[in-house]
Amino acid sequence: MGQDNLSKFKINREGPSSMKNYPKFGANNSGPGYGGVVIVTILVSLFVTTVTWFFLNGAIKTVSDKVGEVLNTGLEEVTQEGGTVADSDTRRVIVKEESAVISAVKRAQPSVVSIIATKDLQDFYQNRESLYNDPFFDYLFGEGNVTPEGNSSNGNGTGKATVGGGTGFFVSQDGMILTNKHVVADDTADYTVLDNSGQEYLAQVLARDPAQDIAIIKIEGSDFPIAELGESSALEPGQTVVAIGNSLGEYSNTVTKGVISGVGRSIMASDNGGVNGQIIENVIQTDAAINPGNSGGPLVNIEGQVIGINTAIDVSGQLIGFALPIDVAKEAVTMVKETGEITRPYLGVRYIPITPEVATSRGLAVDYGVLIAKGTQYGMEAVVPGSPAAKIGLKENDIVFEINDQKIDSEHDLSSTIKKKRVGESVRLKIMRDGKEQILNVTLEAQP
């Protein structure tokens, strides 16, 4: 899959040190995120440069006095009159954001849980050398920092070692929990859920999404508080959002506030400098702090509705976090409820999106579509062996420029177009090979 114009980001993989002295969700943790920042702007008529007691006959206070009143009271109606008394322009600013954020947190927080991954110490010590040599592990958790539970003398202890964790939230009253796939990616680990009251439950992984960083786990029980799922299709930059999660694996119920910085982003998320990378498309960019441990937690709007799943951070910059749109996760939840698994259609090619610049530099006959090409890492073939693309004979350097008569371009990229189809559906590809157009029909299969 093409990586032009894509930045590389670290997935928030939570690890061993994250659960040391793990606090209960019910703890009275304090921290940033509960207070709002209020900026009050006073609009003064261009016809007046100075407001004096003489000109207004003592009718109103100076502008500076009025601003002072607002900043001191925090939640107060403000009226500024400028210009002459006859043509004054009255503006009212009502400061309510702080209380709205607190209300949103109170609505969403009961559904948020902490997820803890543990392994037998014997298995852990057999694999710890590779962990210690992992730069990503060292970056997040400190070199060799683990939390064994039990006797660990001579490096051959018994018991459990905490090897990771993250956040999730209830999506059904019978215990279904939505989280990130990378939080529960280890098939050999055991997963424990800590709910908002501090109660612990053993969790089972029901399904992992093959195409998105989404997983669904389940605990036994009933009447769990579920999160209200909002809509992510109409999000706009500037909207206030709140990220809730188990920050750094130690501070449960952590709340950070920010805004939506952008929508429809595509990122390359990886866990070790590009190794095991995965392109994640159409994500939400936010400046609300998403720290290691927040992975899988909800990103909520001012109404307390979940509009995204906290997923990744850009470690090269500050205040750049990413969340998966909740609409994508809703599909996964529905699939699991109906079939017990998450299936996504796929074609099975890696590609470079063709732009006019790419077409010019490579001497291509068309300036849209995708060029099938090998990945940047060793072993990343242009056409995945055994895939639907391989079965119809697609080759490296083929250009796919239409699917079912839909032009493939920046607004209709190949991956998103395929994901809108169904497993088992037949689609028509218009390709160019060696300068000649061809039509190929392919039946989409479930992505492994």
JOZIQUI-V240811 format. One record per residue. N is the residue number from 1. RES is the residue in one letter. SS is DSSP state (h for helix, s for strand, l for the rest). D_LAST is the distance of its C-alpha to the last C-alpha in Angstrom with 1 decimal. Layout:
n = {N	N}
res = {RES	RES}
ss = {SS	SS}
d_last = {D_LAST	D_LAST}
This chain:
n = {1	2	3	4	5	6	7	8	9	10	11	12	13	14	15	16	17	18	19	20	21	22	23	24	25	26	27	28	29	30	31	32	33	34	35	36	37	38	39	40	41	42	43	44	45	46	47	48	49	50	51	52	53	54	55	56	57	58	59	60	61	62	63	64	65	66	67	68	69	70	71	72	73	74	75	76	77	78	79	80	81	82	83	84	85	86	87	88	89	90	91	92	93	94	95	96	97	98	99	100	101	102	103	104	105	106	107	108	109	110	111	112	113	114	115	116	117	118	119	120	121	122	123	124	125	126	127	128	129	130	131	132	133	134	135	136	137	138	139	140	141	142	143	144	145	146	147	148	149	150	151	152	153	154	155	156	157	158	159	160	161	162	163	164	165	166	167	168	169	170	171	172	173	174	175	176	177	178	179	180	181	182	183	184	185	186	187	188	189	190	191	192	193	194	195	196	197	198	199	200	201	202	203	204	205	206	207	208	209	210	211	212	213	214	215	216	217	218	219	220	221	222	223	224	225	226	227	228	229	230	231	232	233	234	235	236	237	238	239	240	241	242	243	244	245	246	247	248	249	250	251	252	253	254	255	256	257	258	259	260	261	262	263	264	265	266	267	268	269	270	271	272	273	274	275	276	277	278	279	280	281	282	283	284	285	286	287	288	289	290	291	292	293	294	295	296	297	298	299	300	301	302	303	304	305	306	307	308	309	310	311	312	313	314	315	316	317	318	319	320	321	322	323	324	325	326	327	328	329	330	331	332	333	334	335	336	337	338	339	340	341	342	343	344	345	346	347	348	349	350	351	352	353	354	355	356	357	358	359	360	361	362	363	364	365	366	367	368	369	370	371	372	373	374	375	376	377	378	379	380	381	382	383	384	385	386	387	388	389	390	391	392	393	394	395	396	397	398	399	400	401	402	403	404	405	406	407	408	409	410	411	412	413	414	415	416	417	418	419	420	421	422	423	424	425	426	427	428	429	430	431	432	433	434	435	436	437	438	439	440	441	442	443	444	445	446	447	448}
res = {M	G	Q	D	N	L	S	K	F	K	I	N	R	E	G	P	S	S	M	K	N	Y	P	K	F	G	A	N	N	S	G	P	G	Y	G	G	V	V	I	V	T	I	L	V	S	L	F	V	T	T	V	T	W	F	F	L	N	G	A	I	K	T	V	S	D	K	V	G	E	V	L	N	T	G	L	E	E	V	T	Q	E	G	G	T	V	A	D	S	D	T	R	R	V	I	V	K	E	E	S	A	V	I	S	A	V	K	R	A	Q	P	S	V	V	S	I	I	A	T	K	D	L	Q	D	F	Y	Q	N	R	E	S	L	Y	N	D	P	F	F	D	Y	L	F	G	E	G	N	V	T	P	E	G	N	S	S	N	G	N	G	T	G	K	A	T	V	G	G	G	T	G	F	F	V	S	Q	D	G	M	I	L	T	N	K	H	V	V	A	D	D	T	A	D	Y	T	V	L	D	N	S	G	Q	E	Y	L	A	Q	V	L	A	R	D	P	A	Q	D	I	A	I	I	K	I	E	G	S	D	F	P	I	A	E	L	G	E	S	S	A	L	E	P	G	Q	T	V	V	A	I	G	N	S	L	G	E	Y	S	N	T	V	T	K	G	V	I	S	G	V	G	R	S	I	M	A	S	D	N	G	G	V	N	G	Q	I	I	E	N	V	I	Q	T	D	A	A	I	N	P	G	N	S	G	G	P	L	V	N	I	E	G	Q	V	I	G	I	N	T	A	I	D	V	S	G	Q	L	I	G	F	A	L	P	I	D	V	A	K	E	A	V	T	M	V	K	E	T	G	E	I	T	R	P	Y	L	G	V	R	Y	I	P	I	T	P	E	V	A	T	S	R	G	L	A	V	D	Y	G	V	L	I	A	K	G	T	Q	Y	G	M	E	A	V	V	P	G	S	P	A	A	K	I	G	L	K	E	N	D	I	V	F	E	I	N	D	Q	K	I	D	S	E	H	D	L	S	S	T	I	K	K	K	R	V	G	E	S	V	R	L	K	I	M	R	D	G	K	E	Q	I	L	N	V	T	L	E	A	Q	P}
ss = {l	l	l	l	l	l	l	s	s	s	s	l	l	s	s	h	h	h	h	l	l	l	l	l	l	l	l	l	l	l	l	l	l	l	l	l	l	l	l	l	l	l	l	l	l	l	l	l	l	l	l	l	h	h	h	h	l	l	l	l	l	l	h	h	h	h	h	h	h	h	h	h	h	l	l	l	l	s	s	s	l	l	l	l	l	l	l	l	l	l	s	s	s	l	l	l	h	h	h	h	h	h	h	h	h	h	h	h	h	l	l	s	s	s	s	s	s	s	s	s	h	h	h	h	h	h	h	h	h	h	h	h	l	l	h	h	h	h	h	h	h	l	l	l	l	l	s	s	s	l	l	l	h	h	h	l	l	l	l	s	s	s	s	s	s	s	s	s	s	s	l	l	l	l	l	s	s	s	s	l	h	h	h	h	l	l	l	l	l	s	s	s	s	s	l	l	l	l	l	s	s	s	s	s	s	s	s	s	l	l	l	l	l	l	s	s	s	s	l	l	l	l	l	l	l	l	l	l	s	l	l	l	l	l	l	l	l	l	l	s	s	s	s	s	s	s	s	l	l	l	s	s	s	s	s	s	s	s	s	s	s	s	s	s	s	s	s	s	s	s	l	s	l	l	s	l	l	s	s	s	s	s	s	s	s	s	l	l	l	l	l	l	l	l	l	l	l	s	s	s	l	l	l	l	l	s	s	s	s	s	s	s	s	l	l	l	l	l	l	l	s	s	s	s	s	h	h	h	h	h	h	h	h	h	h	h	h	h	h	l	l	l	l	l	s	s	l	l	s	l	s	s	s	l	l	h	h	h	h	h	h	h	l	l	l	l	l	l	l	s	s	s	l	l	l	l	l	l	l	l	l	l	s	l	l	l	l	h	h	h	h	l	l	l	l	l	l	l	s	s	s	s	s	l	l	s	s	l	l	l	l	l	l	h	h	h	h	h	h	l	l	l	l	l	l	s	s	s	s	s	s	s	s	l	l	s	s	s	s	s	s	s	s	l	s	s	l	l}
d_last = {16.2	19.8	21.5	25.0	26.8	24.2	25.6	23.9	23.8	23.4	21.1	23.4	22.3	24.9	26.3	29.1	32.2	31.0	32.1	35.5	38.2	35.6	37.6	37.2	35.9	39.3	41.1	43.3	41.6	43.1	41.8	41.3	39.8	42.3	44.9	45.0	46.5	49.1	50.5	53.5	54.7	58.2	58.9	62.6	64.4	65.0	68.6	69.3	68.9	70.7	71.1	74.4	76.4	79.2	77.2	75.7	78.8	76.9	74.7	71.4	70.2	69.0	65.4	64.8	66.1	63.8	60.7	61.8	61.9	58.4	56.9	58.9	58.1	54.4	54.1	57.0	57.8	59.1	61.4	62.7	65.5	66.3	68.8	72.0	72.3	72.5	69.3	67.2	63.4	62.0	58.4	57.0	54.1	52.8	50.8	48.3	45.0	45.5	46.0	43.1	40.7	42.1	41.6	38.0	37.3	39.1	37.1	33.7	34.4	34.6	31.0	29.8	28.8	28.3	25.4	26.3	24.2	26.1	25.9	28.5	30.9	30.8	27.1	27.7	30.6	28.8	26.3	28.6	29.8	26.5	26.5	30.1	29.3	26.6	28.4	26.2	27.1	30.7	30.7	29.7	31.3	34.0	34.1	33.7	33.9	32.5	33.6	34.1	35.4	37.6	39.6	38.3	41.3	40.7	37.1	36.3	36.7	35.5	33.9	31.1	30.3	28.9	26.1	24.8	24.7	24.7	25.4	24.2	25.9	26.4	25.0	26.5	29.7	28.2	26.3	22.9	22.5	20.5	19.8	17.7	14.5	16.3	19.1	17.3	14.8	16.6	15.8	19.3	21.2	23.1	23.3	26.6	27.4	30.8	31.9	34.6	37.4	36.4	35.1	32.4	29.6	27.0	23.5	20.4	16.9	15.7	12.4	10.6	9.6	6.4	8.9	12.2	14.2	14.6	14.7	16.9	19.1	22.1	25.6	28.2	31.0	32.3	34.0	32.1	32.9	30.1	29.6	30.6	27.8	29.3	28.3	26.8	27.2	30.9	31.1	33.6	34.6	37.4	36.3	37.0	34.0	33.9	31.3	31.5	30.0	30.7	32.0	31.8	30.9	34.6	35.8	34.4	35.0	35.3	35.8	35.8	36.9	36.3	35.5	32.7	33.1	30.7	27.9	25.1	24.6	21.7	21.4	19.7	19.2	19.2	20.3	22.6	24.2	21.1	19.1	15.5	16.2	14.3	15.9	16.7	18.5	21.3	22.3	25.7	28.1	30.8	33.7	33.5	33.0	29.5	30.1	28.0	27.5	27.3	23.5	22.2	25.7	26.9	28.5	31.2	33.7	37.4	37.1	34.9	31.9	28.4	27.4	24.7	22.8	24.3	21.6	23.1	26.4	27.9	29.6	31.8	33.5	34.9	34.2	30.9	28.1	25.0	23.6	20.7	22.3	22.6	21.9	18.2	18.2	20.3	17.6	15.2	18.3	19.1	15.7	16.0	19.6	19.1	16.1	15.4	11.8	10.4	8.5	8.7	9.4	8.9	11.2	10.2	13.5	15.4	18.7	22.1	23.5	26.8	29.9	33.5	33.9	30.8	32.1	35.6	34.6	32.5	34.8	32.3	33.6	31.9	31.6	28.6	25.0	22.6	23.0	20.1	20.5	19.3	18.4	21.3	19.9	20.2	17.3	15.8	16.1	16.9	14.6	11.2	12.0	10.7	9.5	11.7	14.0	14.6	15.5	18.1	19.5	19.0	20.6	21.4	24.2	23.5	24.2	22.4	25.0	24.6	22.1	24.0	27.2	26.0	26.9	24.3	26.2	26.5	26.7	23.8	21.2	18.4	15.5	17.4	18.4	15.0	14.0	17.1	16.1	14.6	11.8	13.9	16.4	18.2	19.3	22.0	21.8	25.0	24.9	27.5	27.8	30.9	32.7	32.1	30.2	27.8	26.0	22.6	20.8	17.1	15.0	12.0	8.8	6.2	3.8	0.0}
